[in-house]
C-alpha cells in the first residue's frame, strides 16, 4: 500500500447546465432516428444545448463560483486554474484565462488542457501534483464543453450522443485522510483516427472549405472495445497499487459516454450496478464535463459522504484514458 502523505482534497464543487433540453423526440424531427433506437444503443434520453452566444468560459463561470463558495475560499485564494475543454472560446487566450478574469482571481497560472473526454481526470492529476509539491494550495479544475458546436446534426450516429455542460471543483491542500489517493493517466496516439473533431493546422478553417469539416467523426465499433478495455485496466491497476479491491469502493463515477460502455466496464471490474453512478440519460456525453457533473450530482444526492472511496475513470479522443482514486 502506498504511503500516506499530503493530499489535495475536493473542498468545493459546482455545476452549470444550459436550460435548453433537446429530447430524443426532438431529434426524431431532425434525423432518421427514434427514441427506442437511441435509448437501446446509448441509454440517452435527452441532452442540454447551449444558446447562441454562449461560450465555454461563460458556461463555466457559475460552476466555478459555486465551487468557490462551497469550498469556503475567496477568488484571491486561488493559486491555479485548469480548464479541460475540447471546445475552447478560441485558440488563445485560453478559456481558463477568460474564467480567471471573470471570477476576479489574481495572477495565478491559468491554462487549458486538451485530452478530450479524459480532460477532467488529466486536470485533477496535474493540479494534484502542484499541490503535493507545494506550488499551490488551492486549485480550480474545470470541465466545460459546448459539444453542440462540433456536432453534425445530419449524422445520426453521432448527433444523438453529445450535449453541453460545465462543472468545477476546488482542490485544496490537506493533511487529513480525505483527498486524492492517486491518479494514473495514459495516451496512445496510434488510435488518433478513431475520434476526431475541430479545426487546426491539419484542418484549417478557410473560405470554401467543407462547413462540416470540423464536426465530430467517430469509429464507434472500434472505439467501444478500446474504451472498455482501457478503462477497466486502469481502474483495476489503480486499485491494486493502493491495496484495494472493487469491494472497497463506495462509488465508481465513469465517463458518461454510453450506457453500454458503462455497463461493460462495470462488468469487467466486477462492480455491481448499485456502485456505478449513471446520469448519461439526462445529459448525454458532455466530454470533459461528464465526470465532474456526475460527481456533483452524486454528492448532492448524498451518495458521496465523508470517508467514502470513489473511483473516477475516463477515456477520450487521442486516445487518452485515466483514473483517479479519492477519499471524499
Residue pairs with C-beta under 8 A, 6 or more apart in sequence:
1 242
1 243
2 181
2 182
2 241
2 242
2 243
4 177
5 132
6 131
6 132
6 173
6 174
6 175
7 132
7 173
7 174
7 175
7 176
7 177
7 178
7 179
7 180
7 181
8 127
8 128
8 131
8 132
8 139
8 171
8 172
8 173
8 174
8 179
8 180
9 171
9 172
9 174
9 176
9 178
9 179
9 180
10 169
10 170
10 171
10 178
10 179
10 295
10 326
10 328
11 70
11 71
11 72
11 73
11 138
11 170
11 171
11 172
12 66
12 67
12 68
12 69
12 70
12 71
12 72
12 73
12 169
12 170
13 66
13 67
13 70
13 167
13 168
13 169
13 170
13 292
13 295
13 296
13 299
14 62
14 63
14 64
14 65
14 66
14 67
14 68
14 69
14 70
14 167
14 168
14 169
14 296
15 63
15 66
15 165
15 166
15 167
15 168
15 292
15 293
15 296
15 297
16 59
16 60
16 61
16 62
16 63
16 66
16 165
16 166
16 167
17 48
17 164
17 165
17 166
17 283
17 293
18 48
18 49
18 50
18 51
18 54
18 59
18 164
18 165
19 48
19 51
20 48
20 49
20 50
20 51
21 46
21 47
21 48
21 49
22 46
22 47
22 48
22 49
22 163
23 45
23 46
24 33
24 34
24 35
24 38
24 39
24 44
24 45
24 46
24 160
25 35
27 33
27 38
27 159
27 160
28 34
28 35
30 153
30 159
31 153
31 154
31 155
31 156
31 159
31 160
32 156
33 156
33 160
35 45
38 44
38 45
38 160
39 45
39 281
41 258
41 260
42 160
42 161
42 258
42 259
42 260
42 280
42 284
43 258
43 259
43 260
43 262
43 278
43 280
43 281
44 160
44 161
44 258
44 259
44 280
44 281
44 284
44 285
45 281
45 282
46 281
46 282
46 283
46 284
47 162
47 163
47 164
47 283
47 284
47 286
48 163
48 164
48 165
48 283
48 286
49 148
49 163
49 164
50 59
50 146
50 148
50 164
54 146
54 164
55 89
55 95
55 98
55 146
56 83
56 85
56 87
56 88
56 89
56 95
56 144
56 145
56 146
56 166
57 83
57 89
57 95
57 98
57 99
57 102
57 144
58 102
59 144
59 146
59 164
59 165
59 166
60 83
60 95
60 99
60 142
60 144
60 166
60 168
61 99
61 102
61 103
62 166
63 142
63 144
63 166
63 167
63 168
64 99
64 103
64 140
64 142
64 168
65 103
66 168
67 140
67 168
67 169
67 170
68 74
68 75
68 78
68 103
68 140
68 170
70 170
71 138
71 170
71 172
73 138
73 170
73 172
75 103
75 104
75 105
75 106
76 104
76 105
76 106
77 137
77 138
78 103
78 105
78 106
78 108
78 138
78 139
78 140
79 108
79 130
79 135
79 136
79 137
79 138
79 139
80 108
80 109
80 110
80 127
80 130
80 135
80 136
80 138
80 139
80 140
81 96
81 99
81 100
81 105
81 108
81 109
81 110
81 111
81 139
81 140
81 142
82 96
82 110
82 111
82 112
82 113
82 123
82 126
82 127
82 139
82 140
82 141
82 142
83 94
83 95
83 96
83 99
83 110
83 111
83 112
83 113
83 123
83 142
83 143
83 144
84 112
84 113
84 114
84 115
84 119
84 120
84 122
84 123
84 141
84 142
84 143
84 144
84 288
85 95
85 112
85 114
85 119
85 142
85 143
85 144
85 145
85 287
85 288
86 114
86 116
86 119
86 145
86 147
86 150
86 197
86 198
86 287
86 288
86 317
87 144
87 145
87 146
87 147
87 149
87 150
87 287
88 94
88 95
88 112
89 95
89 98
94 110
94 111
94 112
95 112
95 144
96 110
96 111
96 112
96 142
97 110
97 111
99 110
99 140
99 142
100 108
100 110
108 136
113 119
113 122
113 123
113 126
115 121
115 122
115 185
115 187
115 288
115 316
115 318
115 320
116 195
116 287
116 288
116 316
116 317
116 318
116 320
117 255
117 257
117 285
117 287
117 288
117 290
117 314
117 315
117 316
117 317
117 320
118 185
118 255
118 288
118 314
118 315
118 316
118 318
118 320
118 321
118 322
119 143
119 287
119 288
119 316
120 141
120 143
120 288
120 289
120 290
120 291
120 292
120 312
120 314
121 183
121 185
121 291
121 312
121 313
121 314
121 322
121 323
121 324
122 185
122 320
122 322
123 141
123 142
123 143
123 288
124 141
124 169
124 171
124 180
124 183
124 312
124 324
125 183
125 185
125 322
125 324
127 136
127 139
127 141
127 171
128 171
128 180
128 183
130 136
130 139
131 137
131 139
131 171
131 172
131 173
136 173
137 172
137 173
138 170
138 171
138 172
138 173
139 170
139 171
139 172
140 168
140 169
140 170
140 171
141 168
141 169
141 171
141 292
142 166
142 167
142 168
142 292
143 166
143 167
143 168
143 286
143 287
143 288
143 289
143 290
143 291
143 292
143 293
144 165
144 166
144 167
144 168
144 288
144 289
145 164
145 165
145 166
145 286
145 287
145 288
145 289
146 164
147 162
147 163
147 164
147 216
147 285
147 286
147 287
148 162
148 163
148 164
150 162
150 197
150 198
150 214
150 215
150 216
151 158
151 159
151 162
151 215
151 216
152 158
152 159
152 212
152 215
152 216
153 159
154 212
155 215
155 216
157 218
157 220
158 215
158 216
158 217
158 218
160 284
161 257
161 258
161 284
161 285
162 216
162 284
162 285
162 286
162 287
163 283
163 284
163 285
163 286
164 286
165 283
165 286
165 289
165 290
165 293
166 289
166 293
167 289
167 292
167 293
167 295
167 296
168 292
169 292
169 295
171 180
177 307
177 327
178 306
178 307
178 327
178 328
179 326
179 327
180 324
180 325
180 326
181 242
181 309
181 325
181 326
181 327
182 238
182 241
182 242
182 324
182 325
183 238
183 322
183 323
183 324
183 325
184 234
184 237
184 238
184 241
184 322
184 323
185 320
185 321
185 322
186 230
186 234
186 320
186 321
186 322
187 318
187 319
187 320
187 321
188 318
188 319
189 318
189 319
191 226
191 318
191 319
192 317
192 318
192 319
193 219
194 218
194 219
194 222
194 223
194 226
194 317
194 319
195 216
195 217
195 218
195 219
195 223
195 316
195 317
195 319
196 216
196 217
196 218
196 317
197 214
197 215
197 216
197 217
197 317
198 214
199 205
199 213
199 214
203 213
203 214
205 214
223 319
224 258
224 260
224 261
224 264
226 315
226 319
227 257
227 261
227 315
227 321
228 261
228 264
228 265
228 268
229 268
230 315
230 319
230 321
231 254
231 255
231 261
231 265
231 313
231 314
231 315
231 321
231 323
232 265
232 268
232 269
234 313
234 321
234 322
234 323
235 252
235 265
235 269
235 311
235 313
235 323
236 269
238 311
238 323
238 324
238 325
239 245
239 246
239 248
239 249
239 311
239 325
242 325
244 309
244 325
246 252
246 269
246 270
246 271
246 275
248 309
249 271
249 275
249 309
249 310
249 311
250 275
250 303
250 304
250 308
250 309
250 310
250 328
251 275
251 276
251 277
251 298
251 303
251 304
251 308
251 310
251 311
252 266
252 269
252 271
252 275
252 276
252 277
252 310
252 311
252 313
253 277
253 291
253 294
253 295
253 298
253 310
253 311
253 312
253 313
254 261
254 262
254 265
254 266
254 276
254 277
254 291
254 312
254 313
254 314
255 285
255 290
255 291
255 313
255 314
255 315
255 316
256 262
256 278
256 279
256 280
256 283
256 284
256 285
256 286
256 290
256 291
256 293
256 294
257 280
257 285
257 290
257 315
258 280
258 285
259 278
259 280
259 281
262 276
262 278
262 280
263 273
265 313
266 272
266 273
266 275
266 276
277 294
277 295
277 297
277 298
277 303
278 294
279 293
279 294
279 297
280 290
283 290
283 293
286 293
287 316
288 316
290 314
291 312
291 314
295 304
295 310
295 312
298 304
298 310
299 328
304 310
304 328
305 328
306 328
307 327
307 328
308 327
308 328
309 325
309 326
309 327
309 328
310 325
310 326
310 327
310 328
311 323
311 324
311 325
312 323
312 324
312 325
312 326
313 321
313 322
313 323
313 324
314 321
314 322
314 323
315 321
